[in-house]
């Protein structure tokens, strides 16, 4: 059935379905002046992607080139398989790695080209081998006879490519010959004919270098998300409006609006998903950690859940955020997202904390809360002396009374006690420099992250929520995504300062996700899970789905009935989400390094204060706190760990992500 905003083909041109009437279909062609609409019959068009198409214009649906190697590999695979025909969706996933409007159009162009594939959009078959080889030979002979490639390679050797199609004509734009180089640089292909013809290494870094030297890419272009297979397209699967009761109608939200709920985060955070409240109680206190509640309307096998699983986590880059859930979900779920809307739905973790800082009992239930959003700086000012509380309130943009400062100080006291408790149980605290990178007019801006007391407070409250949730699930024998960490090998001598933190970090073992609870050595907790970021991390969302399924009841191990997932199903989903999240983490780390290199690229001979961390062979590992950048250099003078010396920037190589420093004499 044809749907509005589907991508169609009309007379071999891309068309967007705008409207469907009883007897006609209204379409718009890419590039039509003033959005001119055309009425056609259903038989006059072919649907190649069900949509919805988010962006439609001539520049998005020009003939899209894909690497020759990927096309031929797909053809060889289908030819060897010798099975029935494939759909345009299946071929797009083979050739392009994903099925979206652009890849659908690219595959349709391959089909109409006729060299490798034949048939219809619903039944595509590989062309016979002798036909393909004859076609390839004919095209290669034509290319050789024209001498275009030889001329292009000569221009490439001289780094004088023709890159202005408006002056030279599109057929003379050398970008068309460099597509295999771009595919290699983006990690979409392991081979490049052009790099081989030039006698260059077929690596992403070498390809990136060539693209910069030729002016096809600017130094700001970030290829790392693509190299890790991360999509920069917005999440497509929308969630429904959050209901006042659970999907089954059995769980009415508890009204917690009498509590003051603080959502505290960095000023650049736009997806708040946790808030904190506290109440005094006999023999301790009650801590409430309110968490965004997307699981109220996301099913355990819904399109939104599957897309979140495929993405693993929200990708945070200096140039923008690419969310795990559709952007349209934020106004529904993020706590205090709309400043004009006082109330937010949440899933609340209510924990009784005794005077020893231990969790006595944990309750979990859906709620409605009244959110006060603060930055870490504002929260710190509110926690200061009473004399400054009024000023802090003005800075927070709220008419904040002194009682808010009292509440925050009470939460902070609880957090301090929790840190003491964890430390006594062997927890390791590592404080290394961190930075925030933003982009201003295309250029990176680097700011050191300030260590706020309230940030430590929020961290401890989130750890308490993770510990409480883990105990809650364990007591109910509920299959759950627990997190554990094996004991690391501690150094004989623990140094102070950054050198000590560096050595402790090297002792850390990777975290382990399991459906069985286990000790987390680094946190000093006997059981732990993460539940406080269901808008940002898939495993947190999975935990919420399991919690809600248990609270809702239903048949165990039956997704359709709404019951809890089995241990096996939790394990499969958890591992899939974690693998995707690991790719996100690596892409973020590589991207931060990329933008740091861009930032340094015009600062040759600048001097940076660095701290000595550890000697490795003849070289010292140093860290530049202002950049959170570690490097290794040779030193002529004697230094000891934590000594501070000046480093001079000598060169930067953006494709390799390397900056070379020497020590000041």
Secondary structure, DSSP 8 states (H G I E B T S, - for coil): ---TT-EEEETTEEEEEEEE-SS-EEEEETT-GGG-EEEE-GGG-EEEE----S--SGGGSS-----HHHHHHHHHHHHHH--S-B-HHHHHHHHHSS-SHHHHHHHHHHHHH-SSEEEETTEEEE--HHHHHHHHHHHHHHHHHHTHHHHHHHHHHTT-----HHHH-GGG-GGGGSHHHHHHHTTS-S--HHHHHTT---SHHHHHHHHHHHTSS-TT---HHHHTT---S----------SB-TTS--B-EE-TTS-EEEEE-TT-----EEEEEEEETTEEEEEEEE--GGGT--TTSHHHHHHHHH-B-EEETTEEE-SS-GGGHHHHSTT-STT--EEEEEEEEEEEETTS-EEEEEEEEEEEEEEEEEHHHHHHHTS-GGGHHHHHHHTTS---HHHHHHHHHHHHHHHHHHHHHHHTT--------EEEEEETTEEEEEE----HHHHHHHHHHHHHHHHHHHHHHHTT----EEEE------SS--SHHHHHHHHHHH---EEEESS---BTTTTBSS-B--S-TTTBHHHHHHHHHHHHHHH---TT-TTTT----HHHHHHHHHHHHHHHHHHHHHHHHHHHHHHHHHHTT-TT-EEEEEEEEEETTEEEEEETTTTEEEEE--SS---TT-EEEEEEEEEETTTTEEEEEE--
